[in-house]
Amino acid sequence: MKVNFFIDEEQPEHVDFHIKKITPEMQSLADDLQKQQVPLWGYQERTVKPLQFDEIMRVRTESTEVHVQTTTGIYKAKQRIYQMAELLPANFIQISSGEIVNFEFIDHLELGGNGNIKLILKNQEESFVSRRYVSKIKRRLGI
């Protein structure tokens, strides 16, 4: 596929696709490009910080709060987990009703005999894939 970049500081940034048909990959790419425009803000005591998607390890619900774990710390988010699932790019996948994980930070998986999956993150923290999401994870990984 041919890719062109036209740099013009006078024009607003936009992307045009010239394709024969829309594929799921193209739609995913378009969705990711649009999601990157929405900033995600993390709250930590009296500090509000924009969070970079490539630094986010996971997002999870604890009690009634949504926590975003990054490489630099843990932040609270104002959005609900279902809203976060819509905001985050394609390298994030929901593993339970209360947790979303960035695949870039998965070290390995441990497959249980009864079909459950334990995710081990690169910082050695563990998460469990709920039964409802096991087939989605396996399909995504090709296992």
C-alpha positions in Angstrom: 0.0 0.0 0.0 1.3 3.4 -0.9 1.6 6.0 1.9 2.1 9.7 1.4 2.6 12.5 4.0 1.9 16.1 3.0 3.3 18.6 5.6 1.4 21.9 5.6 1.4 23.9 8.8 -1.4 26.1 7.5 -3.9 23.2 7.1 -5.7 21.4 9.9 -4.6 17.8 10.3 -6.7 15.1 8.6 -6.4 11.7 7.0 -7.9 10.7 3.7 -8.2 7.0 2.7 -8.4 6.0 -1.0 -9.4 2.3 -0.8 -11.3 -0.2 -2.9 -13.3 -1.5 0.0 -13.4 -1.1 3.8 -11.8 -4.0 5.7 -11.9 -4.6 9.5 -8.2 -3.6 9.6 -8.9 -0.3 7.8 -11.9 0.4 10.1 -9.7 -0.4 13.2 -7.0 2.0 11.9 -9.5 4.8 11.3 -11.0 4.2 14.8 -7.5 4.3 16.4 -6.6 7.6 14.6 -9.8 9.2 15.9 -9.3 7.9 19.4 -5.9 9.5 19.6 -7.4 12.9 19.5 -9.2 12.5 22.7 -7.0 13.2 25.7 -7.3 11.0 28.8 -6.8 12.8 32.1 -5.6 11.1 35.3 -6.2 12.5 38.8 -3.7 12.0 41.6 -4.5 14.0 44.8 -4.3 17.7 43.6 -2.6 16.9 40.3 -4.4 16.4 36.9 -2.1 14.9 34.2 -2.7 14.0 30.6 -2.0 10.3 30.2 -0.2 8.8 27.2 -1.8 5.7 25.8 1.5 4.0 25.3 2.3 4.4 29.1 -0.9 2.9 30.3 -0.5 -0.7 31.5 -4.1 -1.3 32.6 -7.3 0.2 33.7 -9.4 -1.3 36.4 -12.3 -0.7 38.7 -11.7 -0.7 42.4 -14.9 -0.2 44.5 -16.7 2.6 42.6 -13.5 4.2 41.2 -11.7 3.6 37.9 -7.9 3.5 38.3 -5.4 3.9 35.5 -2.1 2.2 36.1 0.8 3.7 34.1 4.5 3.2 34.1 4.8 6.3 36.3 2.0 5.7 38.8 -1.7 5.0 39.5 -4.3 7.7 38.6 -8.0 8.0 39.0 -10.2 8.5 35.9 -13.5 10.3 35.7 -14.8 7.9 33.0 -16.5 4.5 33.6 -14.8 1.3 32.4 -17.1 1.0 29.4 -16.3 4.5 28.3 -12.6 3.8 28.7 -13.0 0.7 26.4 -14.3 3.0 23.7 -11.5 5.6 24.1 -8.5 3.3 24.2 -6.7 2.2 21.0 -6.8 -1.4 19.6 -3.8 -2.7 21.6 -6.0 -2.6 24.7 -8.5 -5.4 25.4 -11.1 -5.9 28.0 -10.4 -9.0 30.1 -13.3 -8.7 32.6 -16.2 -6.4 33.3 -13.8 -4.3 35.5 -10.4 -4.5 33.8 -8.8 -3.5 30.5 -5.1 -4.5 29.8 -2.6 -3.1 27.3 -1.1 -6.0 25.3 2.2 -4.3 25.1 2.7 -4.8 28.9 1.8 -8.5 29.0 4.8 -10.7 29.9 3.2 -14.1 29.6 0.0 -16.1 30.1 -0.6 -19.0 32.4 -3.3 -21.3 31.1 -5.3 -23.2 33.7 -6.5 -26.7 33.3 -10.1 -25.6 33.6 -9.9 -23.0 30.8 -9.1 -20.0 32.8 -6.2 -17.6 31.9 -3.9 -15.7 34.3 -2.1 -12.7 32.7 1.3 -11.8 34.1 2.3 -8.2 33.4 5.9 -7.1 32.8 5.9 -5.6 36.3 5.0 -9.2 37.6 1.5 -8.2 38.7 -1.3 -10.7 37.9 -4.7 -10.3 36.4 -7.3 -13.0 35.6 -9.4 -13.2 32.5 -13.1 -13.7 33.3 -14.8 -16.6 31.6 -16.9 -14.3 29.5 -13.7 -12.8 27.9 -11.6 -16.0 27.5 -12.7 -16.7 23.9 -12.1 -13.1 22.9 -8.5 -13.2 24.3 -7.8 -16.6 22.7 -9.1 -15.3 19.3 -7.0 -12.1 19.6 -3.8 -14.1 20.4 -4.5 -16.8 17.9 -4.5 -19.6 20.5 
